[in-house]
Amino acid sequence: MAVGSELLRTGFRETHSFWLTQHLEAEGFEVVSRQVVSDDEEEILRALGHARSRAFLVVATGGIGPTRDDRTREALAAAVDRRLRLHPRAETQVKSWCRRHRFPFTKSQRRQALFPEGALVLPNRVGSAPGIWFRDPQGIVLVLPGVFSELTAMFQPLAARLRSLPRSIPATAIFRSAGVGESRVDARIRATVRRFPRVEVTTLASPGEVTIQLRSRGPSAAAEVKRCRHRVAGVLGVDLVSERDETLEQVLLNLLRHRGWRLATAESCTAGLVAARLARVPGSSSVFPGGVVCYNDRAKERLLRVPRETLARWGAVSRPTVLAMARGAARSVGAEVAVAVTGIAGPGGGTPLKPVGTVHWAVVHPGGRWALSRRLSGDREKIRAHAACLALDLVRRALLEKRSGAVRRS
């Protein structure tokens, strides 16, 4: 539970819950709910009541600082029906922080040492507000600061205490697919996963990709997940990017290393997004020497040597142009493989023949050349992200083509 009115406003993104979910799941806890609550004491009280009705362990962040809008401690005291008392150990910690940072120990600073009766103090070695650990027969409420650096620093020492709580570490498996949508992936694996009722299957879509997670608990969970994993992988076929939680770019770079080939990129509408994804992987420079961003026709002519007559006859967003871009990138960078992408990301620039979302891709390598065109949906950023993903996936499919037959040579 993240507390803070600012987290409900435009321009603020709540990321603490995602980080905590990752680490709690790693410790064997199943997260059943996440919520964001304003700084209103009554709202926090209601949220705590709802959370405690659903889970033995409730983790809240924010609202334990020195300012008037920090109301989590008051709401917690009301939720567990305990009085707030000055905790000597917490007071010592707050005073020590004030001395180190030359802050006066004011009445506001003193509020951070008020704890519900029976609560334990969690040291905060980064900030001023100690954390709160409260336990009663109904369960545990753990309250950590809303400042991310303080939250992460305080959570690590708590791992041993959390491991002493009853929990069941689930068996899991993660797949990544690309090039097909979530609904199509779900339709293809639906009949398969029905054979494994004890395995929970969830899908998460992003532009161009779908992540599939298998989870199960109990004595036979690992065996069930393993069997389900094998069946799902077989159903997905070439659309399966990885069943070891590797990213699309990691898989692609490994394929290139196996072949001993280097990859160049030529980007128009994506303007460097393809190269940026490749560069995210440490060591990518061994097979990715570089790329070219050519946003207008003149740049395509000068940097990629796309013939002027090709641009004049077919236009910048066309199969002949994107193939010429790929060939030019391979020559310019000095790579065996090149991928190119050009399109109309919008919101303007579309025509009846080439509406917004029209994108062309091409891959060239010593084994041949491949081309693809699609009309993508969404706003400008979604189209660009989707186009970048499909560029990487087209290279992956081209490199696997001899074994799968999934990509047709142009």
C-alpha positions in Angstrom: 0.0 0.0 0.0 1.5 3.3 -1.1 0.4 6.4 0.8 0.7 9.8 -0.8 -1.8 12.2 -2.4 0.9 13.2 -5.0 0.9 9.6 -6.3 -2.7 10.0 -7.5 -1.9 13.2 -9.5 -0.8 13.5 -13.1 3.0 13.5 -13.5 3.8 11.1 -10.6 4.4 7.4 -11.1 4.1 5.0 -8.2 7.0 2.5 -8.5 7.5 1.3 -4.9 4.8 -1.4 -5.1 6.4 -3.0 -8.2 9.8 -3.1 -6.5 8.3 -4.5 -3.3 6.3 -7.1 -5.2 9.5 -8.4 -6.9 11.3 -8.8 -3.6 8.3 -10.2 -1.6 7.7 -12.8 -4.3 11.4 -13.7 -4.2 11.0 -14.4 -0.5 8.0 -16.7 -1.2 5.1 -14.3 -0.5 2.1 -14.1 -2.8 1.0 -10.5 -3.4 -2.8 -10.4 -3.5 -3.4 -6.6 -3.7 -1.7 -3.3 -4.4 -3.3 0.1 -3.8 -2.5 3.8 -3.7 -4.1 5.9 -1.0 -4.2 9.7 -0.4 -2.8 11.3 2.7 -6.3 11.5 4.3 -6.3 9.6 7.7 -9.7 8.1 7.1 -8.7 6.8 3.7 -5.6 5.3 5.1 -7.6 3.7 7.9 -10.1 2.2 5.5 -7.3 0.9 3.2 -5.5 -0.7 6.1 -8.7 -2.4 7.2 -9.3 -3.8 3.7 -5.7 -4.9 3.4 -5.7 -6.7 6.8 -8.9 -8.5 5.9 -7.1 -10.0 2.8 -3.6 -10.7 4.0 -1.5 -11.7 7.0 1.3 -9.3 6.0 0.6 -5.7 5.0 3.4 -3.5 3.7 2.8 0.2 3.6 5.1 2.9 2.3 4.9 6.7 3.0 3.2 8.9 5.5 5.6 8.5 8.5 7.7 11.7 8.0 7.6 14.9 10.1 5.1 17.0 8.1 1.4 17.6 8.7 0.3 15.4 5.8 2.2 12.3 7.2 -0.8 10.5 8.7 0.0 6.8 8.4 1.1 6.3 12.0 -2.2 7.8 13.3 -4.2 5.7 10.9 -2.3 2.6 11.9 -2.9 3.2 15.6 -6.6 3.5 14.9 -6.6 0.4 12.8 -5.0 -1.8 15.5 -6.8 0.1 18.4 -3.6 1.1 20.1 -2.5 4.5 21.5 0.4 6.4 20.0 3.3 6.6 22.4 6.7 8.2 22.3 9.1 5.3 21.6 12.5 6.0 23.4 14.5 4.0 20.8 12.8 5.8 17.9 13.4 9.2 19.6 17.1 8.4 20.0 17.3 7.6 16.2 15.5 10.8 15.2 17.6 12.9 17.5 20.8 11.3 16.1 19.7 12.0 12.5 19.0 15.7 13.4 22.4 16.1 15.0 24.2 14.6 12.0 22.4 16.8 9.6 22.3 19.9 11.9 18.5 20.0 12.0 16.8 21.2 15.2 14.9 18.5 17.0 11.5 20.2 16.8 8.0 19.1 17.7 7.5 18.0 14.0 10.7 15.9 14.1 9.5 14.4 17.4 6.3 13.1 15.7 8.4 10.5 13.9 9.1 8.8 17.2 5.4 8.2 17.9 4.6 4.5 17.6 1.5 2.5 18.3 1.8 0.6 21.6 3.6 -2.7 21.1 5.1 -1.7 17.8 8.8 -2.4 17.1 11.3 0.2 15.7 13.0 -0.5 12.4 16.3 1.4 12.0 16.5 3.9 9.1 20.2 4.5 8.4 19.5 6.8 5.4 16.7 9.1 6.5 15.0 10.5 9.6 11.9 8.4 9.9 12.2 5.0 11.6 10.1 2.2 10.2 7.3 0.5 12.1 6.7 -3.3 12.7 3.4 -4.1 14.3 2.2 -7.6 15.0 -1.0 -8.9 16.6 -3.1 -12.1 16.2 -4.6 -10.7 13.0 -1.2 -10.3 11.3 1.6 -7.9 10.6 1.7 -4.4 9.4 5.1 -3.2 8.1 5.4 0.6 7.5 8.4 1.9 5.6 9.3 5.4 4.4 8.1 6.7 1.1 11.5 7.9 0.0 12.7 5.1 -2.4 16.4 5.1 -1.2 15.3 4.8 2.4 12.7 2.1 1.5 15.2 -0.1 -0.3 18.0 0.3 2.3 15.6 -0.7 5.1 14.0 -3.6 3.3 17.2 -5.6 2.8 17.9 -6.2 6.5 14.2 -7.3 6.9 14.7 -10.3 4.7 15.8 -12.7 7.5 12.8 -11.6 9.6 10.4 -12.1 6.7 11.8 -15.6 6.1 10.7 -16.6 9.6 7.1 -16.0 8.6 4.9 -18.8 7.2 5.0 -18.8 3.4 5.2 -21.2 0.4 7.7 -20.5 -2.3 5.9 -21.0 -5.6 7.3 -22.9 -8.6 7.4 -20.5 -11.6 8.3 -20.2 -15.2 8.4 -17.2 -17.5 8.0 -17.2 -21.3 8.4 -14.3 -23.7 6.8 -14.2 -27.1 7.0 -11.6 -29.9 5.3 -10.7 -33.1 1.8 -11.8 -32.1 -0.8 -10.1 -29.9 -1.9 -11.2 -26.4 -5.4 -12.4 -27.5 -3.8 -14.6 -30.2 -1.3 -16.0 -27.7 -4.1 -16.7 -25.2 -6.2 -18.4 -27.8 -3.3 -20.7 -28.8 -2.3 -21.8 -25.3 -5.8 -21.9 -23.8 -6.5 -25.6 -24.5 -3.1 -26.6 -23.3 -3.2 -24.8 -19.9 -6.6 -26.2 -19.1 -4.9 -29.5 -18.7 -3.1 -28.1 -15.7 -5.7 -26.6 -13.4 -3.3 -26.2 -10.5 -1.0 -23.9 -12.6 -1.9 -20.3 -12.6 -1.2 -18.7 -16.0 -1.0 -14.9 -16.5 -0.1 -12.8 -19.5 1.2 -9.3 -19.8 1.3 -7.5 -23.1 3.6 -4.7 -24.2 3.9 -3.3 -27.7 5.0 -6.2 -29.9 5.6 -8.7 -27.0 3.7 -10.9 -24.5 5.1 -12.2 -21.3 3.6 -15.4 -19.9 4.1 -16.5 -16.3 3.3 -19.9 -14.9 2.9 -20.3 -11.1 1.9 -23.1 -8.8 2.2 -24.0 -5.1 2.2 -27.3 -3.3 4.1 -30.6 -3.2 3.9 -31.3 -6.9 4.1 -27.7 -8.1 7.6 -27.9 -9.7 6.6 -31.0 -11.7 3.3 -29.5 -12.8 4.9 -26.2 -13.9 7.7 -28.2 -15.8 5.1 -30.2 -17.7 3.0 -27.2 -18.5 6.0 -25.2 -19.6 7.0 -27.9 -22.1 3.5 -28.0 -23.6 3.2 -24.3 -23.9 6.6 -23.9 -25.5 5.6 -26.5 -28.1 2.4 -24.6 -28.9 4.1 -21.3 -29.3 6.7 -22.6 -31.7 8.7 -19.9 -33.4 6.7 -17.1 -31.7 8.4 -18.2 -28.5 11.4 -15.9 -27.9 12.6 -17.4 -24.6 11.5 -19.7 -21.8 14.3 -18.6 -19.5 13.1 -15.0 -18.9 15.6 -13.6 -21.4 14.7 -10.4 -23.3 14.2 -10.3 -27.0 17.4 -8.3 -27.5 19.4 -10.8 -25.4 18.2 -13.7 -27.4 18.9 -11.9 -30.7 22.4 -10.9 -29.6 23.2 -14.5 -28.6 22.0 -15.8 -32.0 24.3 -13.3 -33.7 27.2 -14.4 -31.6 26.5 -18.1 -32.5 26.6 -17.2 -36.2 29.7 -14.9 -35.8 27.7 -12.1 -37.5 27.4 -8.4 -36.6 24.2 -6.4 -36.8 23.6 -2.8 -38.1 20.4 -0.8 -37.7 18.8 1.8 -40.0 16.0 3.7 -38.4 13.6 6.4 -39.5 10.3 6.5 -37.5 11.8 4.7 -34.5 14.7 7.2 -34.4 17.1 5.1 -32.4 14.8 2.9 -30.3 16.0 -0.3 -31.9 19.7 0.6 -31.2 18.8 1.7 -27.7 17.2 -1.7 -26.9 20.3 -3.5 -28.2 22.6 -1.2 -26.2 20.8 -2.0 -23.0 22.5 -5.4 -23.0 26.0 -5.4 -21.5 28.6 -6.5 -24.0 26.3 -5.8 -27.0 29.1 -3.9 -28.8 30.8 -7.2 -29.7 28.0 -7.9 -32.3 26.3 -4.5 -32.6 28.9 -2.0 -34.0 26.3 0.7 -34.6 23.4 2.1 -36.5 22.1 5.1 -38.5 19.1 7.3 -37.8 17.8 8.8 -41.0 14.7 10.8 -40.4 14.3 12.6 -43.7 14.8 11.7 -47.4 18.1 13.6 -47.7 19.6 11.8 -44.8 18.6 8.5 -46.3 20.3 9.4 -49.6 23.5 10.7 -48.1 24.0 8.3 -45.2 22.5 5.1 -46.5 22.8 5.7 -50.2 19.1 5.1 -50.9 18.7 6.0 -54.6 16.8 9.2 -55.2 14.7 7.6 -57.8 13.6 4.9 -55.3 12.4 7.6 -52.9 10.7 9.6 -55.7 8.9 6.6 -57.2 8.0 4.6 -54.0 8.2 7.1 -51.2 10.1 6.9 -47.9 7.6 4.4 -46.4 7.8 1.5 -48.8 9.3 -1.9 -49.4 11.9 -0.8 -51.9 13.1 2.0 -49.7 13.4 0.0 -46.5 15.3 -2.7 -48.4 17.7 -0.1 -49.7 18.1 1.3 -46.2 19.0 -2.1 -44.8 21.6 -2.7 -47.5 23.0 0.8 -47.0 23.3 0.2 -43.2 25.2 -3.0 -43.7 27.7 -1.3 -46.0 28.0 1.9 -43.9 28.6 0.1 -40.6 30.4 -2.9 -41.9 28.0 -5.7 -40.7 26.8 -9.0 -42.1 23.2 -8.4 -40.9 21.2 -5.2 -41.1 17.7 -4.3 -40.1 15.8 -1.2 -41.3 12.5 0.4 -40.3 10.5 3.2 -41.8 6.9 4.3 -41.2 4.3 6.9 -40.3 4.0 7.2 -36.5 1.5 10.1 -36.6 -0.4 11.9 -35.5 -0.1 13.5 -39.0 1.5 12.5 -42.2 -0.8 9.7 -43.2 -2.6 9.3 -46.6 -5.4 7.1 -47.8 -2.9 4.7 -49.3 -0.4 4.9 -46.4 -2.4 5.8 -43.2 -0.9 6.5 -39.9 0.6 3.4 -38.4 1.9 2.0 -41.7 5.4 0.6 -41.1 7.9 -1.3 -43.3 10.8 -3.4 -42.1 13.6 -5.2 -43.9 16.5 -7.5 -42.9 19.4 -8.4 -45.1 22.2 -10.9 -44.4 24.3 -13.3 -46.4 21.5 -15.8 -46.6 19.0 -13.5 -48.2 16.6 -10.6 -47.5 13.3 -10.4 -45.7 10.7 -7.7 -45.7 7.5 -7.1 -43.7 4.8 -4.4 -43.7 2.0 -3.8 -41.2 -0.4 -1.2 -40.0 0.1 -0.7 -36.3 -2.5 0.9 -34.0 -2.1 3.3 -31.0 -0.6 6.7 -30.4 2.8 7.9 -31.7 4.8 6.4 -28.8 3.0 3.1 -28.9 3.5 2.8 -32.7 7.2 3.6 -32.4 7.8 1.2 -29.5 5.9 -1.6 -31.4 7.9 -0.9 -34.6 11.2 -1.2 -32.7 10.2 -4.5 -31.1 9.1 -6.0 -34.4 12.4 -4.9 -36.0 14.3 -7.0 -33.5 11.9 -9.9 -33.8 12.2 -9.9 -37.6 15.9 -10.3 -37.3 15.4 -13.1 -34.8 13.0 -14.9 -37.2 15.3 -14.3 -40.2 18.2 -15.9 -38.3 16.0 -18.9 -37.4 14.4 -19.2 -40.8 16.3 -22.2 -42.0 15.1 -24.2 -39.0 11.5 -22.9 -38.7 10.4 -21.6 -42.1 8.6 -18.9 -40.3 9.9 -16.0 -42.3 9.6 -15.9 -46.1 12.5 -14.8 -48.1 11.6 -11.8 -50.4 
